[in-house]
Every structure is written in C-alpha cells, then in structure tokens.
Amino acid sequence: MTTNLPTRPFQSSVAIEDITGLKERSLGQRLLASQPFWVTIALIIMCAVMTWDQPDAFASADNFYNITRNFAFIGIMAVGMTAVILTGGIDLSVGSLMGLVGVVCGLVLQAGYHWAAAVLAGLFAGGAAGAVNGLLIAYVGLPAFVVTLGMLSVARSLAIVLSENKMIYEFGPWGDTFNALGGGSVLGIANPVWTLLVLALVFGFVFNATAWGNYLYAIGSNENAARLTGVPVRRIKLQAYIVSGLTAALASVLIVGWQGSAINALGQGYELRVIASTVIGGADLMGGQGSAYGAVVGAALIEVIRNSLLMAGVDSNWQGAFVGLFIVLAVLLQRIRGKRSA
C-alpha cells in the first residue's frame, strides 16, 4: 500500500510576518515612534524661534554657555534617575542628597583636607544614601515612594544639622582647585557639560549593550518574569539606587564648585526637574522604558523653556506650571503611542 505524500517542498524557515502579522520597522518608523526624537525636534524648533525672535540675547555665546551649564546638573542626575525608573521605581531624595553632599564637601574643604578627599567624601555620602534606599526597597520590600520621600527629609535635616544652618564658603587651601571642577571650562564649554556628555555616552552603552542594562529593562517590564528567568532582581535594584545617589552627589560636587559655596538648601525642588526630564525624554514611570539620551534631551528642553520664558518677560513663578504641563503632555504622548502600538 502506498501513500501519496504532498509534493510541496518543505520550508526550513518561516518569516516572522507570517506568524504574527508584524513587520520589522524601518529606521524612519522607529524614529517617528520615538519620544526622544520628537522632544529633540521640539527643542530645535524652540531654539530656532528664540534665535529668530531675540538673536542678540538668546543666540549669544554667553547664553549658550549658561543654558548648557545649567541643564548639565539636571541631566547628570536624570541619567542616574533613568536607571531607577527603568526598574519601575522612583527616587524623590536626589534634591536633598545634593544639599547633604554639598555640606559634606564644604566641611571637608573647610577642615583643610585635599580637594580629592572632599570629592570622595561627597560621592560616598551620596552612594551611601542611595544604598540605604536600595536596601529598604529591594530587600525589605518597602515602596520606593515612601522610602525615598523619607530620605528626602532625613538628608535635608542632616544637611541643616551638619552645616549648623550656615553657609560654608571658606574652602581652605584647596578651595580654588575644587571650585575649578564645576566653574571651569574646556574649549569654551563648561566642565559640567563635558561630564554630562561622558556620562550619557557611558550609560547609553550600559543601558543598551550590557547585561546589567538588559536586567534593568527586564525588571521594569515584568519583575516576576525577570526573577523566574534568573535575573538577580534585588541586587540590580539596589545598584540602581546607588547609581542614582552617586549621580546626585556628582552633580552636587560640580554645582558647589561652580557656586563657590555650600548651603543646606541646595537642590530644593530639583527632584521634580529631574523626574520631569526623564519622563519628557521618554521614560515610563511604570518601568521598562527610557534612555540616557532621552534624559539629556529632556533636561535640555526644560532649561531652554525656562530660559525662553525669562527672556520673554514671563514671571519666573510660572516656570513650575509650564514644567508640570510638559510632564502631563509627555505622559499623554506615551499613552497615545502605547495604544497605537498595541
């Protein structure tokens, strides 16, 4: 007895489109679906409009220097915040950590120690605070909002106590060198901007081309699934909060050097600007989405908006309203894009 077999040749592979009906998107399609791309376009348009409207003021070299330096401090913290948000967490303590780190640096310099000791002490303070946040969140299981809100108050109180509620401006024999860290420039570009560029490149690579970066995205996308696949969820979340604390400390070291003084009120309200930068740049507060470039371009857009409002004569008290509006619009855009891709 014979059986007639099908004469159709066996296909060794099946295109993914045949199974899911989905097609790989081209580079242009990926750009059009990318929030950082549209934020970049908005930034370019705003700069072009302000250059046309006030060429002597907005487009001046001095104003460019000020804008880039000012958003660099926020951008540095936003890059570290991105690591936390990728895991689905939040860090509300970064502004207060700036005040604590600034006071620590000022006290070490005032005591006559080397500027490098002041930098290391500041970074240690920021990293230690981030570690406390991470331990309580990752290992104890407390909500990130509650833990970092508590650290916001603790760090600010420590800054006030350590400084005795006074400004620290006598930086000792190494003060000039320390001040040059944040107040100096190379090739006409402020040192904080160079620091931000290096940090963005490093974390851009880390987020996209390392196992640690993949773990961050995996945890934020589905923490339980990530845990089942062998991702060390607790350790990665702890490290993310340490990174956030370190970037806040680095920004504080640079801004204290630029200002030439340390005050315990340093960084008040900065947590809002940092979170706004990451969200406007495409980070999802639910986790699993964000980028170093998005954090940088989001910080740049906020600073350009602030600068433009001042030049347009708008009361500075309205800046918070505009920032809040952009946060809402950014989240709304994420939701619209999410529905279209669903």
N, C-alpha and C positions, 0 to 999 in steps of 0.2 A: 504494500500500500504506500502510495506516495502522497506527499503533501505539497501543495503549491505555495511556496514562500513568496512574500512580496518582493517585487523586483526593484522597489525604490531603494537607492543606496543609503546606507547608514550614515547619518550625520554625526560626526565626532564632537561637534560643539554647537551650542545654541546661543544666539545673540541674546543679551540681557533684555533687549527691547521686546523680543518675542515672548518673554516670560512675564515681565512686569508692565510692559507698555510704556516704559520710561526711556528716555534717550539722554545720553550724556550731554550736559550743557556745554556750549562753547565758552571761550574766554569772555566774549562780549556779554553773553547771557549771565555768566557768573558775576560780572561787574555790575550789571544792571540790577541784580538781585542782592547786591552787597550794600549794606547800610553805610560802612565807612566810605565807599565810593561816592554816595550821594552827599555825605557830610563834607567830603573833600570838594565836591562841586559847589556846595553852598558856601564853603569857606572862600573859594576862588572868586565866586560872584560877589560876595560881600567885600572882599579886598578890592576888587575891580571898581565897584560902585563908590567905595570910600576914597579910592585913589582919584577917581574922576571928580568927585564932589569936593575933596579937600587935598589936592595934590601936594601942597606945601607942608601940610601938617601930618596927615596920615602916612603919606608915602616917603616921609623923611627917614634918613638913616637912623636918627635918634629914636624915632618912634618904633621903627622896626626892631631896634636893639631892645627897647623896653618891652615890647609885646612878646618877643621870643623869650626873653629872660623871665618874664612874669609867668608865662604859661609853662615854662620848663619845670618849675617847682611842683605845679599841679600834675603835670604829665608824668613826672618821676613817680609820684605816689599813685597815679592812676594805673601805671603799668603793674605795680605790685598789687593794687586792688583787683586788677583783672584776674590774677591768679586765684584770689579768694572767690570772686564772683563766678568764675568758671566751675567751681565746685558746688555752686548753689548757696554760698554763704555771703556774708556781708561784714564789713569792718567799719564800725562807726567811731572807732577810737583814734583814727590816724591824725586828726587835727590836734587832739590833746597830747598825743605822743610827740608831736612837733614841739609843743611847749615844754614838755618834760626833757626831751633830748637837748633842746636849746639851753635850758638851765644847767643841765649836766655839763655840757661843753663849756659854758661860761664859767662855771665854778672850777673846773679843772684848769682852764687857762688862767683864771684869777689866782689860783694857787701857785702859778709859775711853772706848771708842767709843759712839756713839749706839745706842739700843736697836734702831732700824730696821736698822742695819748688822749687828747680831747676828742678827736675824731673816733678813735676806737671806743672810748667810753660812751659816746653818744650812740654809736652803732650797737654796742652791747645793750644799752638801755632799751632801744627800740626793738631789738631782736628778742630780748628777754620778755618784754611786754607782749610781743606777738606770740611767743612760746606759751605764755600763760593763757592767752586767748585760745590758742590751738589746743592745748591740753584740756581745757574745760569744755570746749566744743566737741573735739574729736573723741576724747577718751571718757569724759564724764557724761557727755550727751546733752549738755545744755544748749538751748537755742543760741545761735550766733548773734541775733539781735540783742538779746538780754545780756550776754557776756560782754560784747564789745561796747554796749551802752554803759555797762558798769565800769569797764576800763576807761571809758571817756571821762567819767567823774573821778576815778581814782588817779589817773595820770595827771589830770589838771590840778587836783588837790596836792599831789606830790610836788608838782612844779611850783605851786604857791608856797608850800612849806619850805622846800629846799632853797628857794630864792628869797625867803622872808618877805615875799611880796614886793621885791625891789628889782629895778632894772640892773642888769650886770653888763657893764661896758668897759671895765678895766681888765683887759685880757692879758696883761702881763707881757713878758719879753717876746713871746711868740705870737702876739696878737696880730701883727701886721701880716705875717705869713698865713695865719688862719683866715684872716679877712680876704686875702687874695684868692682863696679857694672858691668863694662864692661871688666875690666882687670883681675878679679879674676877667680877662678875655683873651682869646687867641684868634688871630685873623679877623678881628672886629666882631667876633661872636662871643657872647658871654659864656663863661665856663659851665654854668648850669645847663645851657643848651647842648654843649658838647656831651655832657654827662647823660642827658636825656637821649641823645641820638645813639650813643653807645649802648645804653640800657635797652632802648627799643629794639636795636638790632639783635642784641643777645637774647632777649626774651622772645622776640619774633621767631628766632631759630628754636629756642627751647620749647615754645608752645606748639610748634608745627613739626619739629623734626626729632624730638626725643621721646623716650618712653614716659618720662615724668609729665611732659605736656599732654601726651595722649591720656594719661591717667586722670589729669585734671578734667579734660573734656568728658571722659567716661563717667567720672563720679557725678559731674553736674547733669549729665544726660539721664543716667539711671544708676543711682548709688547701689541699690541692691544687686543689680545685674553686674556692676563692676566688681562688687565684693565676691560674687559667685565665680567670676572668671579669674580670681586670684589677685586682683588689684589691692595693694595694701592701703585701704581707704583711710584708716585713722592716721597713718604716718604721713600720707600725702596731704591730708587736710591740715595737719599740724605744720608741715613745711610751708604750706601756702600762707598761713597766718604769720609765720616767722618772716617770710618774704615781704609781706605787707608791712610788718613792723620795721623791717630794715630799710625799705624804700622811703617810708615816712621819716625815719631817722636821717637818711641821706639827704632828703630834701631840707630837713631842719638844719643840718650842718651847713649846707650851702646858703640857705637864706639868712642864717645868723652871721655867716661870714660876710655876706653882702651888706647886711644892715649895720654890722659892727657892734651889735649889742644883742643881749638875750633877755627876753621878757617872758613871764609865765603865761601871758595871754596869746603867745604866738600860735597861729594855726586855728584860732576860733572860727568856726564855720567852714573850714576847709574841707571837712568830710563831705559836705553837700556838693561842693565843687568837684571833688574827686569822683564821687559816685556819679554825678551828672556827666562828667567827661567820659566815663566808661560806658554808661547807658547810651548817651548820644552817639558814641563811637560804635555802637552795635552790640554791646554786651547785654545778655539776657539775665535779669535778676533771678530767674528760676534756675540758672546754671546751664553749662554745656555750650555756651556761645559767647565769643569775644575774641579780641586780638590786641596785640601790643600796638599795632598801627592805629587801630580804632581808638584806643585810649589816648594816643598822642594827638590825633587829628580832632578828637572831641575836646580835649583841653585847649587846643589852638582856637577852635571855633568859639568857645566860651570867652576866651580872652579877647578875641577880635570883636565880639559883640560888646563886651564891657568897654573896650577902648572906643568903639564907634559911638556908643551911647554917650560917653563923656564928651567926645568931640562934637556930637550933635546937640550938646547942651541939655541932655536929659538928666534929671535928678538921679544921683547915684543910688538913692534909696529904691529906685525901680529896678535895679540890676537883678535882685533876687527874684522878682516877678518874671522877668524875661528868662532867667535860667530855669525856673520851675516850669514855665511854659514849654521850653525846649525839651525838658525831661519828659513831659506828658506826650508831646508830639513824637519824640523818639520811640517811646514805648508803643504808642498807637501805630507807628510805622512798622514796628516789629510784628504786631498782631496782624496787620494787613498782609504783610509779606508771608507770615506763617499760614494764613488762611489760603492764600494763593498757591502756596507750595503743597498744601495738604491734598 
